[in-house]
Amino acid sequence: MQIKTKTFNITPKEFRQLLASYYFRQRRNLLISYGVLLVITFLLPFDEKLVFLRIYFLFLFAFGLVAPFFINLKKTQSILNFIARYWEIDENFISIYYEDGSLSKLRFEHLVKAIKLGEYYLLFMTAAGYFHYLPISAFESEKDIHRFDLFLKGKQLIKLW
């Protein structure tokens, strides 16, 4: 298998949207739980004792879910994310060729998991969340996309169902 992608890049704004989408998708159940608690506390009749409970849930929501995203946002924006690049993928390696002449080569064994979300793949290097972004539009053909999907499934990096 030899797959070569088209040259692609991502803007800082698009990358922030990608991170936000992934971050809040991971925490969807927690967001729903907090949302329900907030609605319940605000639907209760006004009572001075409940004011502190409402404020507590608002701060819990803001600092428990939203603040970590913004703190983490600065840590995950490497300059390499915004340089135009193309990938060459074979059975053992992913070679990333950057526009500035840099080369990054990684083995599939170093990947923890892969996720296909709509218009892109996220290939995770660590369980903590460091990933490589690969848009589906960068592939030359549908055949390449299908071959890459099958390869990720064969390496057990992407879920089969």
GROMACS elastic network, one bead per residue, 0.5 to 0.9 nm:
[ bonds ]
;  ai    aj funct       b0    kb
    1    89     6  0.76705   500
    1    90     6  0.53871   500
    1    91     6  0.60951   500
    1   147     6  0.79803   500
    1   148     6  0.88640   500
    1   151     6  0.88330   500
    2    88     6  0.71075   500
    2    89     6  0.57205   500
    2    91     6  0.75639   500
    2   144     6  0.89847   500
    3    87     6  0.79311   500
    3    88     6  0.56503   500
    3    89     6  0.50082   500
    3    90     6  0.65374   500
    3   139     6  0.81349   500
    3   140     6  0.85226   500
    3   144     6  0.65024   500
    3   147     6  0.86194   500
    3   148     6  0.80404   500
    4    86     6  0.73695   500
    4    87     6  0.57310   500
    4    89     6  0.63288   500
    4    90     6  0.89247   500
    4   138     6  0.89288   500
    4   139     6  0.73184   500
    4   140     6  0.75252   500
    4   144     6  0.86115   500
    5     8     6  0.83688   500
    5    86     6  0.55914   500
    5    87     6  0.53273   500
    5    88     6  0.65322   500
    5    89     6  0.84220   500
    5   137     6  0.88480   500
    5   138     6  0.52674   500
    5   140     6  0.60581   500
    5   144     6  0.88636   500
    6    85     6  0.82267   500
    6    86     6  0.57403   500
    6    87     6  0.76398   500
    6   137     6  0.82725   500
    6   139     6  0.61745   500
    6   140     6  0.65557   500
    7    84     6  0.63737   500
    7    85     6  0.51776   500
    7    87     6  0.78536   500
    7    98     6  0.89651   500
    7    99     6  0.87598   500
    7   138     6  0.67835   500
    8    83     6  0.84920   500
    8    84     6  0.53821   500
    8    85     6  0.55489   500
    8    86     6  0.62635   500
    8   134     6  0.85250   500
    8   135     6  0.79384   500
    8   137     6  0.87252   500
    8   138     6  0.63607   500
    9    81     6  0.74275   500
    9    82     6  0.58354   500
    9    83     6  0.60121   500
    9    85     6  0.63452   500
    9    86     6  0.86276   500
    9   135     6  0.89880   500
   10    13     6  0.81928   500
   10    14     6  0.61841   500
   10    15     6  0.63509   500
   10    81     6  0.68792   500
   10    82     6  0.54324   500
   10    83     6  0.77294   500
   10    84     6  0.77387   500
   10   133     6  0.89110   500
   11    14     6  0.51966   500
   11    15     6  0.61270   500
   11    16     6  0.86395   500
   11    81     6  0.82838   500
   11    82     6  0.59196   500
   11    83     6  0.89166   500
   12    16     6  0.61256   500
   12    17     6  0.86239   500
   12    77     6  0.81125   500
   12    81     6  0.82762   500
   12    82     6  0.68571   500
   13    16     6  0.51826   500
   13    17     6  0.63219   500
   13    18     6  0.86561   500
   14    17     6  0.50564   500
   14    18     6  0.61295   500
   14    19     6  0.86506   500
   15    19     6  0.61509   500
   15    20     6  0.85291   500
   15    77     6  0.81574   500
   15    81     6  0.80748   500
   15    82     6  0.85427   500
   16    19     6  0.50813   500
   16    20     6  0.60528   500
   16    21     6  0.84853   500
   16    73     6  0.73941   500
   16    77     6  0.85434   500
   17    20     6  0.50558   500
   17    21     6  0.59933   500
   17    22     6  0.85207   500
   18    21     6  0.51707   500
   18    22     6  0.61853   500
   18    23     6  0.84846   500
   19    22     6  0.52075   500
   19    23     6  0.58633   500
   19    24     6  0.84682   500
   19    69     6  0.85773   500
   19    73     6  0.75873   500
   19    76     6  0.88471   500
   20    23     6  0.50882   500
   20    24     6  0.60100   500
   20    25     6  0.82320   500
   20    69     6  0.74744   500
   20    73     6  0.86311   500
   21    24     6  0.55511   500
   21    25     6  0.59486   500
   21    26     6  0.86287   500
   22    25     6  0.50604   500
   22    26     6  0.62161   500
   22    27     6  0.87967   500
   22   117     6  0.88553   500
   23    26     6  0.53663   500
   23    27     6  0.66115   500
   23    28     6  0.88245   500
   23    69     6  0.70945   500
   24    28     6  0.58782   500
   24    31     6  0.79084   500
   24    65     6  0.85130   500
   24    66     6  0.88549   500
   24    69     6  0.86247   500
   25    28     6  0.51069   500
   25    29     6  0.86277   500
   26    29     6  0.80614   500
   26    30     6  0.88517   500
   27    30     6  0.53019   500
   27    31     6  0.61190   500
   27    32     6  0.86885   500
   27    65     6  0.80564   500
   28    31     6  0.50785   500
   28    32     6  0.62031   500
   28    33     6  0.86652   500
   29    32     6  0.51139   500
   29    33     6  0.61928   500
   29    34     6  0.86784   500
   30    33     6  0.50674   500
   30    34     6  0.61922   500
   30    35     6  0.84337   500
   30    65     6  0.84013   500
   31    34     6  0.52142   500
   31    35     6  0.59562   500
   31    36     6  0.85659   500
   31    61     6  0.80495   500
   31    65     6  0.77075   500
   32    36     6  0.61128   500
   32    37     6  0.86082   500
   33    36     6  0.52190   500
   33    37     6  0.62789   500
   33    38     6  0.86491   500
   34    37     6  0.50476   500
   34    38     6  0.60802   500
   34    39     6  0.85839   500
   34    57     6  0.75525   500
   34    58     6  0.88656   500
   34    60     6  0.83751   500
   34    61     6  0.64328   500
   35    38     6  0.50829   500
   35    39     6  0.61769   500
   35    40     6  0.85756   500
   35    61     6  0.82567   500
   36    39     6  0.51343   500
   36    40     6  0.60877   500
   36    41     6  0.85901   500
   37    40     6  0.51182   500
   37    41     6  0.61234   500
   37    42     6  0.85821   500
   37    57     6  0.74371   500
   38    41     6  0.52448   500
   38    42     6  0.61839   500
   38    43     6  0.85659   500
   38    54     6  0.70576   500
   38    57     6  0.63245   500
   38    58     6  0.72033   500
   38    61     6  0.86721   500
   39    42     6  0.51860   500
   39    43     6  0.60339   500
   39    44     6  0.87271   500
   40    43     6  0.51176   500
   40    44     6  0.63951   500
   41    44     6  0.54301   500
   41    45     6  0.86189   500
   41    50     6  0.75696   500
   41    51     6  0.89419   500
   41    53     6  0.74022   500
   41    54     6  0.59911   500
   41    57     6  0.83959   500
   42    45     6  0.77041   500
   42    46     6  0.81057   500
   42    50     6  0.89109   500
   42    54     6  0.69301   500
   43    46     6  0.84489   500
   44    47     6  0.82755   500
   44    50     6  0.82816   500
   45    50     6  0.86278   500
   46    49     6  0.86581   500
   46    50     6  0.70984   500
   46    51     6  0.77443   500
   47    50     6  0.53199   500
   47    51     6  0.66888   500
   48    51     6  0.53409   500
   48    52     6  0.77200   500
   49    52     6  0.63659   500
   49    53     6  0.74620   500
   50    54     6  0.62038   500
   50    55     6  0.86225   500
   51    54     6  0.51483   500
   51    55     6  0.62236   500
   51    56     6  0.85100   500
   52    55     6  0.50486   500
   52    56     6  0.59402   500
   52    57     6  0.86364   500
   53    57     6  0.62765   500
   53    58     6  0.86516   500
   54    57     6  0.52740   500
   54    58     6  0.62417   500
   54    59     6  0.87204   500
   55    58     6  0.50705   500
   55    59     6  0.61979   500
   55    60     6  0.84495   500
   56    59     6  0.52921   500
   56    60     6  0.60084   500
   56    61     6  0.85321   500
   57    61     6  0.59741   500
   57    62     6  0.84828   500
   58    61     6  0.51251   500
   58    62     6  0.61122   500
   58    63     6  0.84945   500
   59    63     6  0.57391   500
   59    64     6  0.76334   500
   60    63     6  0.54618   500
   60    64     6  0.52042   500
   60    65     6  0.77617   500
   61    64     6  0.53352   500
   61    65     6  0.57789   500
   61    66     6  0.71587   500
   62    65     6  0.59109   500
   62    66     6  0.52539   500
   62    67     6  0.62885   500
   63    66     6  0.59051   500
   63    68     6  0.71687   500
   64    67     6  0.65410   500
   64    68     6  0.69624   500
   65    68     6  0.61139   500
   65    69     6  0.70030   500
   66    69     6  0.53998   500
   66    70     6  0.67547   500
   66    71     6  0.89521   500
   67    70     6  0.53158   500
   67    71     6  0.62160   500
   67    72     6  0.85485   500
   68    71     6  0.50295   500
   68    72     6  0.59003   500
   68    73     6  0.83581   500
   69    72     6  0.51356   500
   69    73     6  0.59530   500
   70    74     6  0.70901   500
   71    74     6  0.61606   500
   71    75     6  0.73264   500
   72    75     6  0.52036   500
   72    76     6  0.63864   500
   73    76     6  0.55051   500
   73    77     6  0.66920   500
   74    77     6  0.58450   500
   74    78     6  0.88213   500
   75    78     6  0.77896   500
   76   129     6  0.87488   500
   76   130     6  0.73024   500
   77    80     6  0.82941   500
   77    81     6  0.69287   500
   77    82     6  0.88269   500
   78    81     6  0.56452   500
   78    82     6  0.78800   500
   79    82     6  0.57507   500
   79    83     6  0.70915   500
   80    83     6  0.54443   500
   80    84     6  0.86035   500
   80    98     6  0.82275   500
   81    84     6  0.83264   500
   81   132     6  0.82004   500
   81   133     6  0.80634   500
   82    85     6  0.88580   500
   83    98     6  0.65022   500
   83    99     6  0.65154   500
   83   100     6  0.77397   500
   84    97     6  0.86618   500
   84    98     6  0.59866   500
   84    99     6  0.53679   500
   84   100     6  0.83147   500
   85    96     6  0.66694   500
   85    97     6  0.54383   500
   85    99     6  0.56070   500
   85   100     6  0.88066   500
   86    95     6  0.84062   500
   86    96     6  0.59136   500
   86    97     6  0.54850   500
   86    98     6  0.67714   500
   86    99     6  0.83755   500
   86   138     6  0.80733   500
   87    94     6  0.67381   500
   87    95     6  0.56234   500
   87    97     6  0.62503   500
   87    98     6  0.88604   500
   87   134     6  0.86946   500
   87   138     6  0.89092   500
   88    93     6  0.81716   500
   88    94     6  0.59061   500
   88    95     6  0.51215   500
   88    96     6  0.65596   500
   88    97     6  0.80209   500
   89    92     6  0.79549   500
   89    93     6  0.60855   500
   89    95     6  0.63516   500
   89    96     6  0.86832   500
   89   148     6  0.86205   500
   90    93     6  0.55808   500
   90    94     6  0.65898   500
   90    95     6  0.85285   500
   91    94     6  0.85044   500
   91   108     6  0.81837   500
   91   151     6  0.81964   500
   92   106     6  0.84284   500
   92   107     6  0.57471   500
   92   108     6  0.60439   500
   92   109     6  0.82222   500
   93   105     6  0.65295   500
   93   106     6  0.54873   500
   93   108     6  0.59875   500
   93   109     6  0.89346   500
   94   104     6  0.81217   500
   94   105     6  0.56698   500
   94   106     6  0.53583   500
   94   107     6  0.63971   500
   94   108     6  0.72224   500
   95   103     6  0.70251   500
   95   104     6  0.57760   500
   95   106     6  0.65580   500
   95   107     6  0.88512   500
   96   102     6  0.82948   500
   96   103     6  0.56997   500
   96   104     6  0.50067   500
   96   105     6  0.61481   500
   96   106     6  0.84649   500
   97   100     6  0.85285   500
   97   101     6  0.68882   500
   97   102     6  0.61931   500
   97   104     6  0.66391   500
   97   105     6  0.86482   500
   98   101     6  0.55228   500
   98   102     6  0.51497   500
   98   103     6  0.61311   500
   98   104     6  0.81237   500
   99   102     6  0.72071   500
  106   109     6  0.84139   500
  106   110     6  0.70197   500
  106   111     6  0.84889   500
  107   110     6  0.55747   500
  107   111     6  0.74517   500
  108   111     6  0.54148   500
  108   112     6  0.87078   500
  108   155     6  0.79914   500
  109   112     6  0.78106   500
  109   155     6  0.85745   500
  110   124     6  0.87961   500
  110   125     6  0.62627   500
  110   126     6  0.84187   500
  111   114     6  0.76926   500
  111   123     6  0.67608   500
  111   124     6  0.56847   500
  111   126     6  0.72279   500
  111   131     6  0.89218   500
  111   157     6  0.75405   500
  112   123     6  0.77728   500
  112   124     6  0.55196   500
  112   125     6  0.55654   500
  112   126     6  0.59637   500
  112   127     6  0.65409   500
  112   157     6  0.68148   500
  113   122     6  0.83693   500
  113   123     6  0.61914   500
  113   124     6  0.53474   500
  113   125     6  0.75606   500
  113   126     6  0.83914   500
  113   127     6  0.81501   500
  113   152     6  0.88505   500
  113   156     6  0.78824   500
  113   158     6  0.61992   500
  113   159     6  0.88594   500
  114   121     6  0.68657   500
  114   122     6  0.55860   500
  114   124     6  0.59333   500
  114   131     6  0.88290   500
  114   152     6  0.73925   500
  114   156     6  0.88700   500
  114   157     6  0.51870   500
  114   158     6  0.50764   500
  114   159     6  0.83123   500
  115   120     6  0.84225   500
  115   121     6  0.56001   500
  115   122     6  0.51708   500
  115   123     6  0.65927   500
  115   124     6  0.82013   500
  115   157     6  0.80583   500
  115   158     6  0.60581   500
  115   159     6  0.80795   500
  116   119     6  0.76946   500
  116   120     6  0.59792   500
  116   122     6  0.64735   500
  116   123     6  0.87879   500
  116   136     6  0.89993   500
  116   149     6  0.88356   500
  116   158     6  0.78582   500
  117   120     6  0.55829   500
  117   121     6  0.61534   500
  117   122     6  0.77587   500
  118   121     6  0.81480   500
  118   136     6  0.84355   500
  119   134     6  0.89101   500
  119   135     6  0.59938   500
  119   136     6  0.54965   500
  119   137     6  0.72911   500
  120   133     6  0.70271   500
  120   134     6  0.55740   500
  120   137     6  0.78445   500
  121   132     6  0.81083   500
  121   133     6  0.59932   500
  121   134     6  0.50727   500
  121   135     6  0.61136   500
  121   136     6  0.69569   500
  122   131     6  0.59867   500
  122   132     6  0.57223   500
  122   134     6  0.64612   500
  122   135     6  0.86798   500
  123   130     6  0.84863   500
  123   131     6  0.52046   500
  123   132     6  0.50858   500
  123   133     6  0.65990   500
  123   134     6  0.78403   500
  123   157     6  0.85643   500
  124   127     6  0.70382   500
  124   128     6  0.86924   500
  124   129     6  0.64377   500
  124   130     6  0.58006   500
  124   132     6  0.64304   500
  124   133     6  0.89426   500
  125   128     6  0.85491   500
  125   129     6  0.74283   500
  125   130     6  0.56240   500
  125   131     6  0.55458   500
  125   132     6  0.76653   500
  126   129     6  0.56870   500
  126   130     6  0.55235   500
  126   131     6  0.73397   500
  127   130     6  0.74985   500
  134   137     6  0.85722   500
  134   138     6  0.72981   500
  135   138     6  0.55392   500
  135   139     6  0.78395   500
  136   139     6  0.58400   500
  136   145     6  0.71875   500
  137   140     6  0.78028   500
  137   141     6  0.88531   500
  138   141     6  0.89138   500
  139   142     6  0.75179   500
  139   143     6  0.89309   500
  139   144     6  0.63209   500
  139   145     6  0.63933   500
  140   143     6  0.83061   500
  140   144     6  0.66592   500
  140   145     6  0.82459   500
  141   144     6  0.53058   500
  141   145     6  0.66497   500
  141   146     6  0.88424   500
  142   145     6  0.50546   500
  142   146     6  0.61844   500
  142   147     6  0.85735   500
  143   146     6  0.51109   500
  143   147     6  0.60895   500
  143   148     6  0.85443   500
  144   147     6  0.50426   500
  144   148     6  0.60366   500
  144   149     6  0.85203   500
  145   148     6  0.51267   500
  145   149     6  0.61531   500
  145   150     6  0.86540   500
  146   149     6  0.50572   500
  146   150     6  0.61941   500
  146   151     6  0.85241   500
  147   150     6  0.51358   500
  147   151     6  0.60595   500
  147   152     6  0.86564   500
  148   152     6  0.61641   500
  148   153     6  0.85587   500
  149   152     6  0.52228   500
  149   153     6  0.61953   500
  149   154     6  0.85479   500
  149   158     6  0.80656   500
  150   153     6  0.50401   500
  150   154     6  0.60103   500
  150   155     6  0.86280   500
  151   155     6  0.62565   500
  151   156     6  0.85335   500
  151   157     6  0.88406   500
  152   155     6  0.51197   500
  152   156     6  0.61319   500
  152   157     6  0.53041   500
  152   158     6  0.57272   500
  152   159     6  0.88170   500
  153   157     6  0.59563   500
  153   158     6  0.52640   500
  153   159     6  0.67445   500
  153   160     6  0.63717   500
  154   157     6  0.76946   500
  154   158     6  0.85302   500
  155   158     6  0.79196   500
  156   159     6  0.69691   500
  156   160     6  0.80937   500
  158   161     6  0.88554   500
